[in-house]
C-alpha cells in the first residue's frame, strides 16, 4: 500500500466538502489525508480513524466506515488515549 501524507487544515467555509476530514482516492498521485484543525480532541481521533479506514480500503461502504471509526475512537478514548502536542 502506498503512503499518504496527513495534514491539518482549517476550512474557510464549513459548507465545502471538507467538513471534518477527507482522503484522496487511491489513483491520486501524492495522496493525502486532510483533517480539519478546529475539531475537539475526541472528534479529531474519530476523524483520523475514519479517513485512515478509507485510505486502507477505499471501497468500504461509508456507513461501515462511520460505525467502525466511531466504535474504535470511543474505545480508545475510554481507555485513556489522548493526543500529545509535539
N, C-alpha and C positions, 0 to 999 in steps of 0.2 A: 504494500500500500504506500502511496506517495505521501509525503508530509504536507501539512497545511500550516500556514502562519496564523497565529492567534493575535488579534489586536483589539484594543478597546476603542470605541468610537462614541462620540456624543452626537446623536441625531439632531439635526436642526429643526426637523418637523416630525412630530410623532406619527403623522399620517403616512410617512414614507414606508416602504417595505420593511426596512429595518426598524422594528419597534423595540425588540429586546435583543435580537441577535439574528444572524444569518450565516449561511455556509455556501460557498461556491460549489457548483456541480462538478462531478468527477472529471469531466473533459476540459475544465478550465485550466489554462497554464498559470502556474503560480497561485494555486488555490489558497483561499484564506477563510478563516472563521472570524467573524466580527461580532463583538459583544458590546452592547451599549454600556457607557460608563456611569449612567445615572441610576443603576439598579441597587437595591438593598443587597447586602452580602448573601442572604439566603436565596434571593431571586437570581443573583449572578451565578451561584453554584448550579441552580437548576438549568439556567440557560446554557452554561458551558457544557453541562452533560447533554442537554438536548441537541445542541449543534454538533457535539462530538459523535453522538449516535448517528446523525445524518452523515457525517464525514465517514464513519465506519461502514455504513450501509445506506447509501443514497436512496435505495428503492424501498426501504421500510415505509409502511403507512404512517402518515402524520399522527393519527390517533394513537398508534402504538408508541411512537417516539414520545409523545406528550405524557402518556401514562407512565412509561418506564423512566423517563427523566425525572418526573415528579416523585416517583417511588424511591429512586436511588438518592435524589437530593434530600428527601425527608429523612431517610435512613442515616445518611452521612451527617446531617445537621443534628439529629438526635444523639449520635454517638460523639459529638463534640467537634466535628470538622469546622475549622474557621480559616479564612484566608489570611496569610501573613503578608504585610506590606514589605516588599523587598527594596 
